């Protein structure tokens, strides 16, 4: 895809500035282009501004989903143990 070849580096740098993680930025960028390839979205206006908006939104969605994740490491106080079986 020509749009990807021409603009992926700039879009990736933009996503990195939002999510502060190269892997998350790549994920956001690939989500946008995957949706384009599947035909889920159609660009009717100028493609470059649309791609930047789409990558921004995908990056922000990743931040939102990350904020809902809970780190369970160190939860060794028995909180997640099965309750005792009473006979």
QUIDA-V852091 format. One line per field, one symbol per residue. ss: DSSP state (H for helix, E for strand, - for the rest). Layout:
ss: ???
This chain:
ss: -HHHHHHHHHHHHHHHHHH--HHHHHHHHHHHHHHHHH--------HHHHHHHHHHHHHHHHHHHHH--------------------
